Every structure is written in structure tokens, then in C-alpha cells.
């Protein structure tokens, strides 16, 4: 159990199903396992209380959506934020590596939510944290993608006493997952325009939407 920003108790669900008119993506946050189904999951595949997230139902593009092939330059961050990014990356790397491989995804999710009881970060603070983490990330000699970078940015903001609006979402055609930092209004920070294609599945307050307990709808 946890407490959300309004002071209410919150049950942390580890399984989320993204529903579209043509497919269903089930994400198990404890194991990192995803299942793509062509039929609606029944109760045996969705535990009671699992979160159901409806996708807006965008039409199929048959994989023709364009994505950038070259990474753009990383905007600069102040020296103070860059210095803070180094221990934030170290903490994230240790949490990622410790424990069983099966639980890595869940550890990253929980780490990304570590500062959710703090006052929200301003847009400028969120931008500084993301830029500083991206500046320092090339020194990590391992896979360091959006999940790890966003978690490190959340750790950096938590160290500054601020809540990171961490986001995780899914987009179809082809199905893909993405993690990013948003501002307090929910606008992605230092992210490409196509981030809006992702439907939110998880935030620091848990799953975005939850079906009634025991429901498979």
C-alpha cells in the first residue's frame, strides 16, 4: 500500500493491460514481461485489481511512422546539476545491477518513484535534471536507455528535494514502451514530439487507471 499526492492510500498494481481495438498489451511490472494478445485477456491472465488502460484507438500505420535515426545534441546543464548527476547515475546503476535480473524492471520503476512525496519540480528543474543525466550517461559502460535515464533523473530531482513526474507508457504499431520525465502539467521534458503517441501506463502514483477489483473489463 502507498499514499498518493492527495493523502489517500493506494494499492500498487504490478500488472497493467493496454487495450486497443485491435490488440491488448499486458505489462507485468514486477518481471518486465510483456504479452501481446489478439483477444481480450480473461481473469486467468489478469490478476484481480490489475489496471486497465484504454488506448485512444489510433488507426494502424503498418509500421510507417518515422523515427529519428540520429540523436540530436544534448543541451547543456549547469555545473551544479552535472555534478549531482554523477552520484544519481551511480545509484541507478547499482540498483539496476543488484538482485535478480527478473526483478530489474520493477526495481527501476520503484526507484523512479522515490521522490513522489516531495513538492513537484518546476519545469526548469526537470529540464536541468534530464539534461545533466544525458550529459553524464555516455560514461556508463552498459545498456543505458530511456528507463535508466529517466530513473536517474528522478533520483537527481529527489536528491534536490523535488518530485519527478516520471512517466511510463506504451504505443502500438509497432508496440513499444518508453519512459520519460514530464513537468507538473504532464508535458514531456526534453522529449521528441512523437512522445504524445504513448499512452500512460504508470506514474509515481501507480497505474493511470484501474478497473474495479476482480473485473476484467
Secondary structure, DSSP 8 states (H G I E B T S, - for coil): -EE-TTS-EE---SEEEEE-SS-EEEEETTTTEEEEESS---TTTS-TT-EEEE-------TT-----SS--------HHHHHHHHHHHHHHHHHHHSS-GGGHHHHHHHHHTTTTTSEE--HHHHHHHHHHHHHHHTT-SS---HHHHHHHHHHHHHHTTEE-EEEEEEETTTTEEEEEEE-TTS-BSS--GGGGGSEEEEETTEES----TT---
